[in-house]
Amino acid sequence: MAESVAIAGPRRLPAWALAEVEAVAVGLVRAGFSLSVGCSQGADAAAIRAAGPGACRVFAAWGPGGAGAVGVSAVREVLAHGSHGGAVNWWAGGGAEVPARVRLARRTRAVVASASRAVVVWLASGSSGSLLAARAAAAAGLPVVAFPVAGELPSLGAGHWSGGLSGCWSRARRWEQLPDMLET
C-alpha cells in the first residue's frame, strides 16, 4: 500500500491557494502517495477533486447522503468521490449525536492519524482545524509542511519553520522540531 500524506487547510481560500492545493495534491499522487483529507469546502474539496477517487481517502464528519453535514461541508465533492469508488470514512468524528464542532476536531485528528509520511497544511489566521492538524502531526512526530495563506506561521512547539523547497513547494515551510534535550 502507498504511503499516505494528509492534507488540511481552511474552508475559505483565495483562488491562487486553491490552485496551489490542487498542484500539490496532483504532485503527491504522481509521486506515488495516497492522500487523506477531510470533508470541508476549500482545501479539502480542492484536494479531493485533484487527487481522484483511486488515490484519496476522505474522512467525513457526517454520514452517507450528507446526513449530519454542516454548512461548510463539501457534500457534493465527497458524494461524487464515493460514487466513483473513492474511499470515504463516514462519521469519522462520531455519530450525529456528537456536536458538529467536536466531530470536526475528531475528524481532523483521524485524518492526521491516517498519515504515514507527512501532513501538508495551508494555514490562515482563524483556521483552527488546520492548526489542529499541524499541531497533532508535530506532536506525533510526523513531518509538517505548511503553506502560509496570510501572515506568519504559528509555532507548533519547540522548533522553527524553514524554507528552501522548490517547484510547487516554493512557498512552503517545513517544521523543524528541536530535539528533546532531556532524552539521553
Contacts in CASP RR format, 6 or more apart in sequence:
PFRMAT RR
TARGET T0000
AUTHOR 0000-0000-0000
METHOD contacts of the structure
MODEL  1
MAESVAIAGPRRLPAWALAEVEAVAVGLVRAGFSLSVGCSQGADAAAIRA
AGPGACRVFAAWGPGGAGAVGVSAVREVLAHGSHGGAVNWWAGGGAEVPA
RVRLARRTRAVVASASRAVVVWLASGSSGSLLAARAAAAAGLPVVAFPVA
GELPSLGAGHWSGGLSGCWSRARRWEQLPDMLET
1 34 0 8 1.000
2 32 0 8 1.000
2 33 0 8 1.000
2 34 0 8 1.000
2 55 0 8 1.000
3 32 0 8 1.000
3 33 0 8 1.000
3 34 0 8 1.000
3 116 0 8 1.000
3 117 0 8 1.000
4 33 0 8 1.000
4 34 0 8 1.000
4 35 0 8 1.000
4 36 0 8 1.000
4 57 0 8 1.000
4 114 0 8 1.000
4 115 0 8 1.000
4 116 0 8 1.000
4 117 0 8 1.000
5 28 0 8 1.000
5 33 0 8 1.000
5 34 0 8 1.000
5 35 0 8 1.000
5 36 0 8 1.000
5 115 0 8 1.000
5 117 0 8 1.000
5 118 0 8 1.000
5 119 0 8 1.000
5 120 0 8 1.000
6 35 0 8 1.000
6 36 0 8 1.000
6 37 0 8 1.000
6 111 0 8 1.000
6 112 0 8 1.000
6 114 0 8 1.000
6 115 0 8 1.000
6 118 0 8 1.000
6 119 0 8 1.000
6 120 0 8 1.000
6 133 0 8 1.000
6 137 0 8 1.000
7 21 0 8 1.000
7 24 0 8 1.000
7 25 0 8 1.000
7 35 0 8 1.000
7 36 0 8 1.000
7 37 0 8 1.000
7 43 0 8 1.000
7 44 0 8 1.000
7 47 0 8 1.000
7 119 0 8 1.000
7 120 0 8 1.000
7 121 0 8 1.000
8 37 0 8 1.000
8 38 0 8 1.000
8 43 0 8 1.000
8 44 0 8 1.000
8 108 0 8 1.000
8 111 0 8 1.000
8 112 0 8 1.000
8 119 0 8 1.000
8 120 0 8 1.000
8 121 0 8 1.000
8 122 0 8 1.000
8 129 0 8 1.000
8 130 0 8 1.000
8 133 0 8 1.000
8 134 0 8 1.000
9 21 0 8 1.000
9 42 0 8 1.000
9 43 0 8 1.000
9 44 0 8 1.000
9 121 0 8 1.000
9 122 0 8 1.000
9 123 0 8 1.000
9 124 0 8 1.000
9 127 0 8 1.000
9 129 0 8 1.000
9 130 0 8 1.000
9 133 0 8 1.000
10 42 0 8 1.000
10 43 0 8 1.000
10 122 0 8 1.000
10 123 0 8 1.000
10 124 0 8 1.000
10 126 0 8 1.000
10 127 0 8 1.000
10 130 0 8 1.000
10 149 0 8 1.000
11 40 0 8 1.000
11 41 0 8 1.000
11 42 0 8 1.000
11 43 0 8 1.000
11 44 0 8 1.000
11 72 0 8 1.000
11 127 0 8 1.000
12 41 0 8 1.000
12 42 0 8 1.000
13 21 0 8 1.000
13 42 0 8 1.000
13 43 0 8 1.000
13 46 0 8 1.000
13 122 0 8 1.000
13 124 0 8 1.000
13 149 0 8 1.000
14 149 0 8 1.000
17 43 0 8 1.000
17 122 0 8 1.000
17 147 0 8 1.000
17 149 0 8 1.000
18 42 0 8 1.000
18 43 0 8 1.000
18 46 0 8 1.000
20 122 0 8 1.000
20 147 0 8 1.000
20 168 0 8 1.000
20 171 0 8 1.000
21 42 0 8 1.000
21 43 0 8 1.000
21 46 0 8 1.000
21 47 0 8 1.000
21 50 0 8 1.000
21 122 0 8 1.000
22 46 0 8 1.000
22 47 0 8 1.000
22 49 0 8 1.000
22 50 0 8 1.000
23 50 0 8 1.000
23 168 0 8 1.000
24 120 0 8 1.000
24 147 0 8 1.000
24 168 0 8 1.000
24 169 0 8 1.000
25 35 0 8 1.000
25 46 0 8 1.000
25 47 0 8 1.000
25 50 0 8 1.000
25 51 0 8 1.000
25 56 0 8 1.000
26 50 0 8 1.000
26 51 0 8 1.000
27 168 0 8 1.000
28 35 0 8 1.000
28 51 0 8 1.000
28 120 0 8 1.000
29 35 0 8 1.000
29 50 0 8 1.000
29 51 0 8 1.000
29 52 0 8 1.000
29 55 0 8 1.000
29 56 0 8 1.000
32 55 0 8 1.000
33 55 0 8 1.000
33 117 0 8 1.000
34 54 0 8 1.000
34 55 0 8 1.000
34 56 0 8 1.000
34 57 0 8 1.000
35 47 0 8 1.000
35 51 0 8 1.000
35 55 0 8 1.000
35 56 0 8 1.000
35 57 0 8 1.000
36 56 0 8 1.000
36 57 0 8 1.000
36 59 0 8 1.000
36 111 0 8 1.000
36 114 0 8 1.000
36 115 0 8 1.000
37 43 0 8 1.000
37 44 0 8 1.000
37 47 0 8 1.000
37 48 0 8 1.000
37 51 0 8 1.000
37 56 0 8 1.000
37 57 0 8 1.000
37 58 0 8 1.000
37 59 0 8 1.000
37 111 0 8 1.000
38 44 0 8 1.000
38 58 0 8 1.000
38 59 0 8 1.000
38 60 0 8 1.000
38 61 0 8 1.000
38 92 0 8 1.000
38 107 0 8 1.000
38 108 0 8 1.000
38 111 0 8 1.000
39 58 0 8 1.000
39 59 0 8 1.000
39 60 0 8 1.000
39 61 0 8 1.000
39 62 0 8 1.000
39 69 0 8 1.000
39 73 0 8 1.000
39 74 0 8 1.000
39 78 0 8 1.000
39 92 0 8 1.000
39 107 0 8 1.000
40 72 0 8 1.000
40 73 0 8 1.000
40 74 0 8 1.000
40 104 0 8 1.000
41 72 0 8 1.000
41 73 0 8 1.000
41 74 0 8 1.000
42 74 0 8 1.000
43 122 0 8 1.000
43 130 0 8 1.000
44 58 0 8 1.000
44 74 0 8 1.000
44 77 0 8 1.000
45 74 0 8 1.000
45 77 0 8 1.000
47 56 0 8 1.000
48 56 0 8 1.000
48 58 0 8 1.000
48 74 0 8 1.000
48 77 0 8 1.000
48 78 0 8 1.000
48 81 0 8 1.000
49 77 0 8 1.000
52 81 0 8 1.000
52 84 0 8 1.000
52 86 0 8 1.000
53 81 0 8 1.000
53 82 0 8 1.000
53 84 0 8 1.000
53 85 0 8 1.000
53 86 0 8 1.000
53 87 0 8 1.000
54 85 0 8 1.000
54 86 0 8 1.000
54 87 0 8 1.000
56 81 0 8 1.000
56 86 0 8 1.000
56 87 0 8 1.000
57 86 0 8 1.000
57 87 0 8 1.000
57 88 0 8 1.000
57 89 0 8 1.000
57 114 0 8 1.000
58 78 0 8 1.000
58 81 0 8 1.000
58 82 0 8 1.000
58 86 0 8 1.000
58 87 0 8 1.000
58 88 0 8 1.000
58 89 0 8 1.000
59 88 0 8 1.000
59 89 0 8 1.000
59 92 0 8 1.000
59 93 0 8 1.000
59 107 0 8 1.000
59 110 0 8 1.000
59 111 0 8 1.000
59 114 0 8 1.000
60 66 0 8 1.000
60 73 0 8 1.000
60 78 0 8 1.000
60 88 0 8 1.000
60 89 0 8 1.000
60 90 0 8 1.000
60 91 0 8 1.000
60 92 0 8 1.000
60 107 0 8 1.000
61 70 0 8 1.000
61 73 0 8 1.000
61 91 0 8 1.000
61 92 0 8 1.000
61 93 0 8 1.000
61 94 0 8 1.000
61 100 0 8 1.000
61 103 0 8 1.000
61 104 0 8 1.000
61 106 0 8 1.000
61 107 0 8 1.000
62 68 0 8 1.000
62 69 0 8 1.000
62 70 0 8 1.000
62 73 0 8 1.000
62 75 0 8 1.000
62 90 0 8 1.000
62 91 0 8 1.000
62 96 0 8 1.000
62 103 0 8 1.000
63 69 0 8 1.000
63 90 0 8 1.000
63 91 0 8 1.000
63 96 0 8 1.000
64 90 0 8 1.000
65 75 0 8 1.000
65 79 0 8 1.000
66 73 0 8 1.000
66 75 0 8 1.000
66 78 0 8 1.000
66 79 0 8 1.000
67 96 0 8 1.000
68 96 0 8 1.000
68 100 0 8 1.000
69 75 0 8 1.000
70 100 0 8 1.000
70 104 0 8 1.000
78 88 0 8 1.000
81 88 0 8 1.000
82 88 0 8 1.000
89 110 0 8 1.000
91 103 0 8 1.000
92 103 0 8 1.000
92 106 0 8 1.000
92 107 0 8 1.000
92 110 0 8 1.000
92 111 0 8 1.000
93 102 0 8 1.000
93 103 0 8 1.000
93 104 0 8 1.000
93 105 0 8 1.000
93 106 0 8 1.000
93 107 0 8 1.000
93 110 0 8 1.000
94 102 0 8 1.000
94 103 0 8 1.000
94 106 0 8 1.000
95 103 0 8 1.000
98 106 0 8 1.000
104 129 0 8 1.000
105 129 0 8 1.000
105 132 0 8 1.000
108 129 0 8 1.000
108 132 0 8 1.000
108 133 0 8 1.000
108 136 0 8 1.000
109 132 0 8 1.000
109 136 0 8 1.000
111 133 0 8 1.000
112 119 0 8 1.000
112 133 0 8 1.000
112 136 0 8 1.000
112 137 0 8 1.000
112 140 0 8 1.000
112 142 0 8 1.000
113 136 0 8 1.000
113 140 0 8 1.000
115 137 0 8 1.000
115 142 0 8 1.000
117 142 0 8 1.000
117 143 0 8 1.000
118 137 0 8 1.000
118 142 0 8 1.000
118 143 0 8 1.000
118 144 0 8 1.000
118 145 0 8 1.000
119 133 0 8 1.000
119 134 0 8 1.000
119 137 0 8 1.000
119 142 0 8 1.000
119 143 0 8 1.000
119 144 0 8 1.000
119 145 0 8 1.000
120 144 0 8 1.000
120 145 0 8 1.000
120 146 0 8 1.000
120 147 0 8 1.000
120 172 0 8 1.000
121 130 0 8 1.000
121 131 0 8 1.000
121 133 0 8 1.000
121 134 0 8 1.000
121 144 0 8 1.000
121 145 0 8 1.000
121 146 0 8 1.000
121 147 0 8 1.000
122 130 0 8 1.000
122 146 0 8 1.000
122 147 0 8 1.000
122 149 0 8 1.000
123 130 0 8 1.000
123 131 0 8 1.000
123 134 0 8 1.000
123 146 0 8 1.000
123 147 0 8 1.000
123 148 0 8 1.000
123 149 0 8 1.000
123 153 0 8 1.000
123 154 0 8 1.000
124 130 0 8 1.000
124 148 0 8 1.000
124 149 0 8 1.000
124 150 0 8 1.000
125 150 0 8 1.000
125 151 0 8 1.000
127 149 0 8 1.000
131 154 0 8 1.000
134 144 0 8 1.000
134 146 0 8 1.000
134 156 0 8 1.000
134 175 0 8 1.000
135 156 0 8 1.000
135 157 0 8 1.000
137 143 0 8 1.000
137 144 0 8 1.000
138 144 0 8 1.000
138 156 0 8 1.000
138 157 0 8 1.000
138 175 0 8 1.000
138 177 0 8 1.000
141 177 0 8 1.000
143 174 0 8 1.000
143 175 0 8 1.000
144 156 0 8 1.000
144 174 0 8 1.000
144 175 0 8 1.000
145 165 0 8 1.000
145 169 0 8 1.000
145 172 0 8 1.000
145 173 0 8 1.000
145 174 0 8 1.000
145 175 0 8 1.000
146 153 0 8 1.000
146 161 0 8 1.000
146 172 0 8 1.000
146 173 0 8 1.000
146 174 0 8 1.000
146 175 0 8 1.000
147 171 0 8 1.000
147 172 0 8 1.000
147 173 0 8 1.000
148 171 0 8 1.000
148 173 0 8 1.000
153 161 0 8 1.000
153 173 0 8 1.000
156 175 0 8 1.000
156 177 0 8 1.000
157 177 0 8 1.000
158 177 0 8 1.000
158 178 0 8 1.000
158 180 0 8 1.000
159 175 0 8 1.000
159 176 0 8 1.000
159 177 0 8 1.000
159 178 0 8 1.000
160 175 0 8 1.000
160 176 0 8 1.000
160 178 0 8 1.000
161 173 0 8 1.000
161 174 0 8 1.000
161 175 0 8 1.000
161 176 0 8 1.000
162 173 0 8 1.000
162 174 0 8 1.000
162 176 0 8 1.000
163 172 0 8 1.000
163 173 0 8 1.000
163 174 0 8 1.000
164 170 0 8 1.000
165 172 0 8 1.000
165 174 0 8 1.000
END
